């Protein structure tokens, strides 16, 4: 079943055209990657899908229902959540408080036990966060902050979790751990759309991938096929 459908999506910053007639889809239970160089439009794509930017044209549907015109907050309630680039945590709040902020759209007294269970799920995914749950988020390492950001996104119980460059600035061992957890999410019921510059690693993990160049989808297909594509190898994987 197609869970997220994007048709002829265009967006701009003033006179700068960032996305041009982008088409993509994400099936329920998939791990889909978008790769491309800096300035390709990857972050703009996720901002537009999440409602942080309004498109010039095109359509976005989640499970067959249009998201066009809906605010970012409403889209979270509909089941689409963004883990933004550079994490954007509340540095003066604790790890647990940051996680709870992710559940704001469904936080009621009747759901308190359910939300606490979701916090426990995040701690099971990232055990170090249980140890640091009372520590201020701004004092964590970059990798731990990224774990909190992903956990905060999961606290919304999204149908589609979108991640914007989660590996930026992190040590290779931390990146591998984060990718391992994220790649396992679809099997647990959370479909993933990830924007990532680390093409070499992400193409090993994703089911399918899109190559975005100057706001246009240049290539798409099974991730392993794209990893063997000579153009992708030369430009994004450093081969040839």
C-alpha positions in Angstrom: 0.0 0.0 0.0 1.3 3.5 -0.9 1.5 5.4 2.4 3.1 8.6 1.2 2.5 10.0 -2.3 4.1 13.1 -3.7 3.0 14.3 -7.1 4.5 17.2 -9.1 5.8 19.0 -6.0 7.4 22.4 -6.6 8.8 24.8 -4.0 11.0 27.9 -4.1 12.7 30.5 -1.9 11.7 33.7 -3.6 13.1 33.5 -7.1 15.2 30.4 -6.3 13.5 27.3 -7.5 14.3 24.6 -5.0 12.0 21.7 -6.1 10.8 21.1 -9.7 7.9 18.7 -10.3 9.1 16.1 -7.8 7.3 12.8 -7.8 8.0 10.1 -5.2 6.2 7.5 -3.2 6.8 5.5 0.0 5.1 2.2 0.6 4.0 1.2 4.0 6.8 -0.6 5.8 9.5 0.7 3.5 12.8 2.4 4.2 13.3 5.0 1.4 16.3 7.2 1.0 16.8 10.5 -0.8 20.4 11.3 -1.7 22.0 14.2 -3.5 24.6 16.9 -3.2 24.3 20.0 -1.0 21.8 22.4 -2.5 19.9 19.6 -4.3 16.7 20.4 -2.5 16.6 17.5 0.0 15.9 19.6 3.1 13.4 21.6 1.2 11.6 18.4 0.2 11.2 17.4 3.9 10.2 20.8 5.0 7.5 20.9 2.4 6.3 17.4 3.2 6.1 18.3 6.9 4.3 21.6 6.4 7.1 23.9 7.4 7.1 25.3 3.9 4.2 25.7 1.5 4.7 24.4 -2.0 4.1 26.4 -5.2 2.3 23.4 -6.6 1.8 19.7 -6.5 0.0 17.3 -4.2 1.0 15.4 -1.0 -1.1 12.5 0.2 -0.8 10.3 3.3 -2.7 7.1 3.1 -4.8 8.5 0.3 -5.7 11.7 2.2 -4.5 15.1 1.0 -2.1 17.0 3.3 -2.2 20.1 1.1 -2.9 23.3 3.1 -2.5 21.5 6.5 -0.2 23.0 9.1 2.9 21.2 10.4 1.1 20.6 13.7 -1.9 19.0 12.0 0.4 16.9 9.8 2.0 15.4 12.9 -1.5 14.5 14.1 -2.2 12.9 10.8 0.9 10.7 11.2 3.9 12.4 9.6 6.9 13.6 11.8 10.2 15.2 10.9 13.5 14.8 12.7 15.1 18.0 11.6 18.7 18.6 10.5 21.0 19.7 13.4 18.6 18.1 15.9 17.1 21.3 17.2 16.6 20.1 20.8 15.5 22.2 23.7 18.9 22.4 25.3 17.8 23.7 28.6 15.3 20.8 29.1 16.2 17.3 30.2 16.3 14.3 27.9 13.0 13.0 29.1 11.4 16.4 28.8 12.5 16.6 25.2 11.0 13.2 24.5 7.7 14.2 26.1 7.6 17.3 23.9 7.4 14.9 20.9 4.0 13.6 22.3 2.5 17.0 22.7 -0.1 16.4 19.9 -1.6 13.5 21.8 -0.8 14.3 25.5 -3.8 13.9 27.7 -4.2 12.5 31.2 -5.9 9.4 29.8 -2.9 8.7 27.6 -0.2 9.1 30.3 0.5 5.4 30.7 0.6 5.0 26.9 3.1 7.9 26.6 5.3 6.5 29.4 5.3 3.2 27.5 6.5 5.0 24.4 9.3 6.7 26.5 10.3 3.2 27.6 10.4 2.1 23.9 12.8 4.9 23.1 15.0 3.9 26.0 15.0 0.4 24.7 16.2 1.6 21.3 18.8 3.9 22.8 19.8 2.6 26.3 22.2 5.5 27.0 19.2 7.8 27.1 17.7 6.0 30.1 21.0 6.7 31.9 20.9 10.4 30.8 17.2 11.0 31.1 17.5 13.7 33.7 20.6 15.4 32.0 20.1 18.6 30.1 19.9 17.8 26.4 22.3 20.6 25.6 25.1 18.9 27.5 24.9 15.6 25.6 27.3 14.6 22.9 26.3 15.1 19.3 25.4 11.4 18.9 23.3 11.3 22.0 21.5 14.5 20.9 20.7 12.8 17.6 19.3 9.8 19.5 17.1 12.2 21.5 15.9 13.9 18.3 14.9 10.5 16.8 13.3 9.5 20.0 11.3 12.7 20.1 10.1 12.1 16.6 9.0 8.6 17.5 7.1 9.9 20.5 4.5 11.3 18.0 3.8 7.7 16.9 4.2 8.7 13.3 3.1 6.4 10.4 6.0 8.0 8.4 9.2 9.2 10.2 11.3 11.6 8.1 14.9 12.2 9.0 17.0 15.0 7.6 20.7 14.2 7.5 21.0 12.4 10.8 24.6 11.5 10.3 26.0 15.0 10.0 28.9 15.7 12.2 28.9 12.3 14.0 31.6 9.7 14.4 31.4 6.7 12.2 30.6 4.2 15.0 27.8 6.4 16.2 26.4 6.8 12.6 26.4 3.0 12.2 24.5 2.6 15.5 21.9 5.2 14.5 21.5 3.8 11.1 21.0 0.3 12.6 18.2 1.5 14.8 16.5 3.5 12.1 16.7 0.7 9.5 14.9 -1.6 12.0 11.9 0.8 12.4 9.9 -0.3 9.4 9.7 -3.8 10.8 8.3 -2.3 14.0 5.6 -0.4 12.2 7.2 2.9 11.4 7.8 3.7 7.7 11.0 5.8 7.1 11.9 8.4 4.6 15.5 9.6 5.1 17.5 12.4 3.5 21.2 11.6 3.7 24.5 12.6 2.2 26.2 9.5 3.4 25.1 7.7 0.2 27.5 4.7 0.6 26.0 3.6 3.9 22.4 4.5 3.3 22.2 2.7 0.0 23.2 -0.5 1.8 20.3 -0.2 4.2 17.4 1.3 2.2 14.8 -0.6 0.2 14.5 2.1 -2.5 16.2 5.4 -3.2 15.8 8.6 -5.1 18.6 10.8 -6.4 17.8 14.5 -6.2 19.8 17.0 -8.3 19.0 20.7 -8.5 15.5 20.1 -7.3 14.7 17.4 -9.8 14.5 13.6 -9.3 17.2 12.3 -11.7 17.2 8.6 -10.7 15.1 6.3 -8.7 14.9 2.6 -8.0 16.0 -0.3 -5.8 18.7 1.0 -3.5 21.2 -1.8 -4.3 20.7 -1.1 -8.0 21.4 2.5 -7.6 24.5 1.7 -5.6 25.8 -0.2 -8.7 24.8 2.5 -11.1 28.0 4.0 -12.7 26.7 7.6 -12.5 25.8 7.2 -8.8 29.2 5.5 -8.1 31.1 8.3 -9.8 29.3 11.2 -8.3 28.1 10.0 -4.9 30.2 7.0 -4.0 33.6 8.2 -5.1 34.2 5.4 -7.7 35.6 5.8 -11.1 
